[in-house]
């Protein structure tokens, strides 16, 4: 196992997930006194695992047709565009 890649992916996803709509929705569900906190945790965890699996599968397929460097540029431009859009909408 490549521990450097593991820690990079973990840190990136962890920071990206903090305070996003998914976490806010999870907090909303957990705030319901009639809902099991374990159920909310398991549901949110499974959703994140599934979306991550889809991301890995999609990345594997796309990387067969597009170079890693091109993907890095596209991802970087995408993140910058989302940041600008967020600032404009604020």
N, C-alpha and C positions, 0 to 999 in steps of 0.2 A: 504494500500500500504506500502510495506517495503522500506522506504526512504533510508536506508543504502545500500540495494541491488541496488536500482535505481541509486544512486550516484556512486556506484562502477562500474556498467555496463556502465553508461554514460561516466565516466572518462576513463575507459579502451578503449572503442570504439573510443572516441574522440581522445585520444593520438595515438591509432593505425592507425587512418585514416589520421592524419596530415602528409603531405609530401609523402603519398604513391602514387602508380600509378593512383589510382582512382582520387585523388585530382589533380594530374598533368593533367590528361585527362580533367577533368572539367575545369581547368584553361585554357587549350588549346581551348576548345569549347567556353568559355566565352571571349576569346581574339578576336574572329571573330567579326568584326564590324557589319556584316550583321545578326548576330544571336541575338535573344532576350535573355537578361541575365535572365529574369524570366523563359523562356523556359529551359535554361540550369539548373537553380536552381531546377525547378520542376522535370525535368528528373533525375538529380542526386539524389535528395531527394527520389523520388519514387524507384529508383534502390537500394538505401541503405535500405529503408524500406522493400522492397521485399527480399533482401538477408538476412536481419535480421530475417524476418519471417521464411525463410527457415532454418536458423540456430536454431531458437527456436523450430521449428517442429522437426528437426533432433535430437536436443538435448533431446527432450521429448521422442522420440522413442528409441534412444540409451540408455537412462537412465533406461529404463524398463528391459534391458538385461545386462547392465554393471554397476558395482557399482560406486558411485560418486568418491570414492578414486582412483579407477583404471582410471577413466576419467581424474582426476586431474593429475595423473602421466603421462598418455599418452599425455595430452595437454602440460605439462611442458617439456617433452622430445621433443615433436614436436617443441615447441618454441626455445629450445636450439639448435636443429638440424638446424632450419631455420637460427638462428643467426650465427652458425658456417659456414653454407653454404654461407651466405652473406659475412662474413669476408673472406672466402677463395676466393670468386669470385671478391672481391674488388681490 
